[in-house]
């Protein structure tokens, strides 16, 4: 079991990323995602859409910034992270008055050579992920008065704000710890924005 947890799970960047995105949607809404069948423009549809778009954009942003620094990067799942993410969905399937989700099914594995092996801007690579979720949530909030489907956008905002907030927590190996170590002012600004959107 411990060997399974330590070994990354990878079956191609995009398919692996899709599994991570679906796990993120399940983490926040649990079995209630089935309501999409009956309410295709309801909050659950927004959560699923937001998870797919938000998670994929978040992890792809990490990957692209790492690649621009001359590194090789790709999304991998971890057995333990995927288990915690799915367990969150099971807990959120219970009739509780609050939601709490651990959305950490995997990470972008980065390998750098030469100059970037010791000089990569880890804070920038980390910051671009939650920044993309904050931007998506803000755009969706601005569009809410203009749409006939406000619940769809509410779900979209909720999942993106939660992905941003959770990733900004200042604990390794989350993005927040990497940003805080090198750029504490940026971390504070991003955390305030994530909380504002989450609220």
Secondary structure in CASP SS format (residue, H / E / C, confidence):
PFRMAT SS
TARGET T0000
AUTHOR 0000-0000-0000
METHOD secondary structure of the structure
MODEL  1
X C 1.00
X H 1.00
X H 1.00
X H 1.00
X H 1.00
X H 1.00
X C 1.00
X E 1.00
X E 1.00
X C 1.00
X C 1.00
X C 1.00
X H 1.00
X H 1.00
X H 1.00
X H 1.00
X H 1.00
X H 1.00
X H 1.00
X H 1.00
X H 1.00
X H 1.00
X H 1.00
X H 1.00
X H 1.00
X H 1.00
X H 1.00
X H 1.00
X H 1.00
X H 1.00
X H 1.00
X H 1.00
X H 1.00
X H 1.00
X H 1.00
X H 1.00
X H 1.00
X C 1.00
X C 1.00
X C 1.00
X C 1.00
X C 1.00
X H 1.00
X H 1.00
X H 1.00
X H 1.00
X H 1.00
X H 1.00
X H 1.00
X H 1.00
X H 1.00
X H 1.00
X H 1.00
X H 1.00
X H 1.00
X H 1.00
X H 1.00
X H 1.00
X H 1.00
X H 1.00
X H 1.00
X H 1.00
X H 1.00
X H 1.00
X H 1.00
X H 1.00
X H 1.00
X H 1.00
X C 1.00
X C 1.00
X C 1.00
X E 1.00
X E 1.00
X E 1.00
X E 1.00
X E 1.00
X E 1.00
X E 1.00
X H 1.00
X H 1.00
X H 1.00
X H 1.00
X H 1.00
X H 1.00
X H 1.00
X H 1.00
X H 1.00
X H 1.00
X H 1.00
X H 1.00
X H 1.00
X C 1.00
X C 1.00
X C 1.00
X C 1.00
X C 1.00
X C 1.00
X C 1.00
X C 1.00
X C 1.00
X C 1.00
X C 1.00
X C 1.00
X C 1.00
X C 1.00
X E 1.00
X E 1.00
X E 1.00
X E 1.00
X E 1.00
X E 1.00
X C 1.00
X C 1.00
X C 1.00
X H 1.00
X H 1.00
X H 1.00
X H 1.00
X H 1.00
X C 1.00
X C 1.00
X H 1.00
X H 1.00
X H 1.00
X H 1.00
X H 1.00
X H 1.00
X H 1.00
X H 1.00
X H 1.00
X H 1.00
X H 1.00
X H 1.00
X H 1.00
X H 1.00
X H 1.00
X H 1.00
X H 1.00
X H 1.00
X H 1.00
X H 1.00
X H 1.00
X H 1.00
X H 1.00
X H 1.00
X H 1.00
X C 1.00
X C 1.00
X C 1.00
X H 1.00
X H 1.00
X H 1.00
X H 1.00
X H 1.00
X H 1.00
X H 1.00
X H 1.00
X H 1.00
X H 1.00
X H 1.00
X H 1.00
X H 1.00
X H 1.00
X H 1.00
X H 1.00
X H 1.00
X H 1.00
X C 1.00
X C 1.00
X C 1.00
X C 1.00
X C 1.00
X C 1.00
X C 1.00
X H 1.00
X H 1.00
X H 1.00
X H 1.00
X H 1.00
X H 1.00
X H 1.00
X H 1.00
X C 1.00
X H 1.00
X H 1.00
X H 1.00
X H 1.00
X H 1.00
X H 1.00
X H 1.00
X H 1.00
X H 1.00
X H 1.00
X H 1.00
X H 1.00
X H 1.00
X H 1.00
X H 1.00
X C 1.00
END
